[in-house]
Amino acid sequence: MLKDRMKTLAAGLSMALALTCVDAQAATVNIKVAVASSFGKAANDLAAAFQAYYATFGLTYTVSLTIASAQSLESSIISAGASTPYDLLLSSSKKEPKDLVDNYPSLIVGTPFKYAKDFLALYSKSVDIHSGLPYPLTTNFLIPDPTTDVYGEAAAEVLSSAPWYINSATIPTGYVFTAPTVGSAFTGVDRGYYSYGFVAKSQICSLASDGTQTYPPGSYHHIYKPNDVDHPSDKLILKGIKIAHSRTADQETELSNFIAFLTGVADSNGNTTAIGTGVIEGHCFKSF
């Protein structure tokens, strides 16, 4: 009799363990996020922090990132249509989310949201440009292509203002050379191919352990702030948009929680944390 009861208990324990394993597997949820290159490093840290935070609640969340230019990511979303693998687009500007809302509304869910702001920077490893772009121009320098890159658009606005008055339609011209993206503009300056150039603040800035912003030793920089006379218009606001993609209820919850983590608002359980916005500011972006 005792032996039979032990067999029954053992069978019940085995079944419970099996169900526990199934539940643990079911708790693993993944979302796929398309991330603009300029936010790539921050996104990697953000995903890791997000996964670690929700692990403390017993949730196994994972985030798969695809990092490329915002334009190419938008193009792939449009081309794939309903078959897109992405749940979310984190763009490098307002442009791509707005275009999807205006011209491809069936591919998105909801409205664009702000998640970070960057600043235009003039950067050099050899020339003291801390006061900004020199006048008159006497040295070849680099800007991202203003026809394809939002940082290039911002740089072109600076060049079009006094005292340079360089029309963006004439760029490249004179001492002004273009790189395809802000990433390649940074590479061109950082490797010494050009004496200085316009880049993203987030590319050259990092946060020290005491919370102060630091820059590469021996380098020079000028950050274009809103109170600068030649400050470009507010183009460098990064926006995201949810993509229409087949999701389970658990994936939908994870996606909502990821956006909440990114923007510092309450998640599906009513919990709020500043960890995500702290990661963003740790990469010298401004959070919202």
C-alpha positions in Angstrom: 0.0 0.0 0.0 2.8 2.4 1.0 4.7 1.4 -2.1 1.7 2.3 -4.3 1.3 5.6 -2.6 5.0 6.4 -3.2 4.7 5.5 -6.9 1.7 7.8 -7.2 3.6 10.7 -5.5 6.6 10.1 -7.7 4.4 10.1 -10.8 2.8 13.3 -9.6 6.2 14.9 -8.9 7.4 14.0 -12.3 4.3 15.5 -13.9 4.8 18.7 -11.8 8.4 19.0 -12.9 7.4 18.4 -16.5 4.8 21.2 -16.3 7.3 23.5 -14.6 9.7 23.0 -17.5 6.9 23.7 -20.0 5.9 26.8 -18.1 9.6 28.0 -18.0 9.9 27.5 -21.7 6.6 29.3 -22.3 7.9 32.2 -20.3 10.7 32.9 -22.8 9.4 35.7 -25.0 11.3 37.4 -27.8 10.7 40.6 -29.8 12.6 41.9 -32.8 13.7 45.5 -33.0 15.1 47.4 -36.0 17.5 50.0 -34.7 19.1 53.0 -36.6 22.9 52.8 -36.6 23.4 55.9 -34.6 21.5 54.4 -31.7 23.1 50.9 -32.0 25.5 50.9 -29.1 22.9 52.4 -26.8 20.3 49.8 -28.0 22.6 46.9 -27.2 23.0 48.2 -23.6 19.3 49.0 -23.3 18.3 45.4 -24.4 20.7 43.9 -21.9 19.4 46.1 -19.1 15.8 45.4 -20.1 16.3 41.6 -20.0 18.1 41.8 -16.6 15.4 44.0 -15.1 12.5 41.7 -16.1 14.4 38.7 -15.0 14.0 40.0 -11.5 10.2 39.5 -12.0 10.7 35.9 -13.2 10.2 36.8 -16.8 12.6 35.6 -19.5 12.4 38.4 -22.1 14.8 38.5 -25.0 15.3 41.3 -27.6 16.8 40.6 -31.0 18.3 43.7 -32.6 18.9 44.5 -36.3 21.2 47.5 -36.6 21.4 49.4 -39.9 20.7 52.8 -41.4 17.2 54.1 -40.7 16.5 54.4 -44.4 17.4 50.8 -45.2 15.4 49.5 -42.2 12.3 51.4 -43.4 12.8 50.1 -46.9 13.0 46.5 -45.7 9.8 47.0 -43.6 8.0 48.4 -46.7 9.3 45.6 -49.0 8.4 42.8 -46.5 4.9 44.2 -45.8 2.9 41.8 -43.7 5.8 39.4 -43.6 8.2 41.9 -41.8 10.0 40.2 -38.9 10.2 43.4 -36.9 8.0 44.5 -33.9 9.5 48.0 -33.5 11.5 50.5 -35.4 13.8 52.8 -33.5 14.7 55.5 -36.0 17.4 58.1 -36.0 14.9 60.9 -36.6 11.2 61.7 -37.1 11.4 61.1 -40.8 11.0 57.4 -41.2 8.2 56.9 -38.7 6.3 59.9 -40.2 6.7 58.4 -43.7 5.3 55.1 -42.5 2.3 56.8 -40.9 1.6 59.0 -43.9 2.2 56.6 -46.7 2.1 53.0 -45.3 -0.4 53.1 -42.4 -1.2 49.4 -42.7 2.4 48.6 -41.7 2.3 50.4 -38.4 0.4 50.4 -35.1 -0.4 53.6 -33.2 1.6 56.8 -33.5 5.3 57.7 -33.4 6.9 58.3 -30.0 10.0 60.2 -28.9 12.6 58.2 -27.1 15.9 60.2 -27.4 17.5 63.4 -28.6 21.0 63.8 -30.0 23.1 66.9 -30.8 25.2 67.9 -33.7 28.9 68.1 -32.9 32.0 69.4 -34.7 34.9 67.1 -33.9 38.7 67.0 -34.5 41.7 65.1 -33.3 44.1 67.8 -34.4 42.5 71.2 -34.8 41.1 73.4 -32.0 37.5 73.9 -33.2 36.0 74.3 -29.7 34.4 77.6 -30.8 32.7 76.0 -33.8 33.1 76.0 -37.5 36.0 78.3 -38.5 35.5 81.3 -40.8 36.9 81.8 -43.3 37.2 78.1 -44.3 40.7 77.1 -45.1 40.7 73.4 -44.4 39.0 70.4 -46.0 36.4 69.0 -43.7 33.7 66.4 -43.7 29.9 66.3 -43.2 27.4 63.4 -43.6 25.5 63.6 -46.9 22.7 66.1 -46.3 20.5 64.4 -48.9 20.4 61.1 -47.1 21.5 61.6 -43.4 19.7 63.7 -40.8 22.9 64.7 -39.2 24.1 65.9 -42.6 20.8 68.0 -42.9 21.6 69.6 -39.6 25.2 70.3 -40.6 24.0 71.8 -43.9 21.8 74.2 -41.9 24.9 75.4 -40.0 26.7 76.0 -43.3 23.8 77.9 -44.8 23.8 80.4 -41.9 26.0 83.5 -41.4 28.9 84.0 -42.1 29.3 81.0 -44.5 26.1 81.1 -46.5 26.8 77.9 -48.3 23.7 76.6 -50.1 23.0 73.0 -49.3 22.2 72.3 -53.0 25.9 73.1 -53.8 27.4 70.7 -51.3 30.0 69.1 -51.7 31.8 72.3 -52.6 35.0 74.2 -51.8 36.4 72.8 -48.6 33.2 70.8 -47.8 33.3 67.1 -48.5 30.5 64.5 -47.8 30.5 61.0 -46.3 27.5 58.7 -46.9 26.5 58.5 -43.3 27.3 60.1 -39.9 29.1 56.8 -39.0 31.4 57.2 -42.0 31.9 60.9 -41.3 33.0 60.0 -37.8 35.4 57.3 -39.2 36.9 59.8 -41.7 37.7 62.3 -38.9 38.7 59.8 -36.2 41.2 58.1 -38.5 42.7 61.5 -39.6 41.6 61.4 -43.2 40.0 64.9 -42.6 41.1 67.5 -40.0 37.6 67.9 -38.6 34.0 67.2 -39.4 30.4 67.1 -38.3 29.4 64.1 -36.3 26.9 63.0 -33.7 27.5 64.0 -30.1 26.6 60.5 -29.0 29.6 59.2 -31.1 32.2 61.1 -29.3 30.7 61.5 -25.8 30.6 59.0 -22.9 29.6 59.2 -19.3 32.3 58.9 -16.6 31.7 57.1 -13.3 31.0 60.5 -11.6 28.3 61.3 -14.1 30.3 63.9 -16.1 30.4 63.8 -19.9 33.9 63.0 -21.3 35.4 63.1 -24.8 38.4 61.3 -26.4 41.6 62.5 -24.8 43.5 65.1 -26.8 40.5 65.7 -29.1 38.5 68.9 -29.7 34.8 69.4 -30.1 32.0 71.9 -30.3 28.4 70.9 -29.4 25.7 72.8 -31.2 23.2 73.7 -28.4 19.8 75.3 -28.7 21.1 78.7 -27.5 23.8 78.8 -30.3 23.1 81.4 -32.9 23.8 78.9 -35.7 22.0 76.0 -34.0 20.3 73.8 -36.6 16.5 73.2 -36.4 15.4 70.4 -34.1 16.0 67.5 -36.5 17.8 65.2 -34.2 14.9 63.9 -32.2 14.8 60.1 -32.4 11.4 58.5 -32.8 10.1 55.0 -32.7 7.0 53.3 -34.1 5.4 49.9 -33.5 5.3 47.7 -36.6 2.2 45.7 -37.5 3.5 42.2 -37.1 1.9 38.9 -35.9 2.5 38.7 -32.2 1.4 36.5 -29.3 -0.2 38.1 -26.3 3.0 37.6 -24.4 5.0 39.3 -27.2 2.6 42.2 -27.2 3.1 42.6 -23.5 6.9 42.4 -23.8 6.8 45.0 -26.6 4.7 47.4 -24.5 7.0 46.9 -21.6 10.1 47.5 -23.7 8.7 50.8 -24.9 7.8 51.7 -21.3 11.4 50.8 -20.2 12.8 52.9 -23.1 10.7 56.0 -22.3 10.5 55.7 -18.5 6.7 55.3 -18.2 4.7 52.7 -16.3 4.7 49.2 -17.7 1.8 46.6 -17.9 2.1 46.0 -14.2 2.1 49.6 -13.2 5.9 49.6 -12.4 8.1 52.5 -13.5 11.9 52.5 -13.7 14.5 55.0 -14.8 17.0 52.3 -15.7 16.2 52.6 -19.5 16.4 56.4 -19.6 19.6 56.2 -17.6 21.1 53.9 -20.2 20.1 56.4 -22.9 21.7 59.3 -21.1 24.7 57.2 -20.4 25.4 57.3 -24.1 25.0 61.1 -24.0 21.6 61.2 -25.6 18.9 63.3 -23.9 16.0 61.1 -22.8 12.3 62.2 -22.8 
